[in-house]
């Protein structure tokens, strides 16, 4: 990844050195959601991101149109002639949503329109009818996707890119104001369609509010008027959660890319986004992150109070690559055994120590996620960090096996039995029950 594509990803990263944690953008208190309104998302922890569109036929990632310097005509020809999946929309999204459920995911976010401008639904507001309904498949994938999410109980997320490379005004909004204005109108019209045509939408996942691939999304707020845009959004979808990439500060911060998550608990709602392979959109030859890396990622994110949105790039026919499906199934199996230490928890009460352990808490327990039992042997935990009014009752493994607790000056030490340590689990979980 290089050039503007890389810069776009870097823009979406969390800078934990800054007080704002990189939450920049226009702000308006009337748009803020309460902790109660975002509770479902805080509890959900794990979601599926899906990058699928014309670029999946080309097989060079979702930036293919721009990176390969294709003309609008060439790209449209692919949309009309080559993007023709044989399976029905229901079968395709049925597989995606089943995959998400099998992986233990609670929400799914589908790319409904990327920077290439191709809308994956019957969009009346699309510039030059560049939609999956008018071109190639003649099918409304967003309809099928949102229906499947609603029926299967997955929270529904729609990714939408305000920017559209087809408009010369995107690259020169001052010099080509008419073209830029048409792009902006398309954005408002399409966002309205997404908010009014598909039942309840839980997340509007904006990406790419910057102009001419320059500056930040916040710098482009003069153009998009994100407060106006998002007031409209909320008038149709009152509790919908928004990413910061429309130029409005957003309801949670994003941290894009596969780099490890380290350091302290991040005291604002945040989401890690990464792809299960080396790219977001489909590539026939690809490298996949393994189960162990991804599981550690999930644990490191959740112990720092974040969510993980893990991406897949289905192929031209809409199939999620088999390697990806197998890894996701493994994560799902792990979660079906250990989910009580992930879902519905909050980071803490003890601050994580990189590569050694982290913790999460519920009302009745603190769960220690131990990544290195050897180094954990030396760890003393301060009892004073336990929520006020609570006392430690016991420490057990999730199967109920009782562990010994040593006490010294309001510090405790939990001993992991030798035979458990010898199993070399990716994550050894200790439940510290509170009363
Ligand atoms: C980056 C990429 C974009 C991708 C997004 C996903 O912004 O530039 O193509 O869709 O990350 O979060």
Boltz pocket constraint, residues with backbone or C-beta under 6 A from the ligand:
constraints:
  - pocket:
      binder: B
      contacts: [[A, 4], [A, 5], [A, 8], [A, 9], [A, 12], [A, 62], [A, 63], [A, 207], [A, 208], [A, 256], [A, 273], [A, 280]]
      max_distance: 6.0
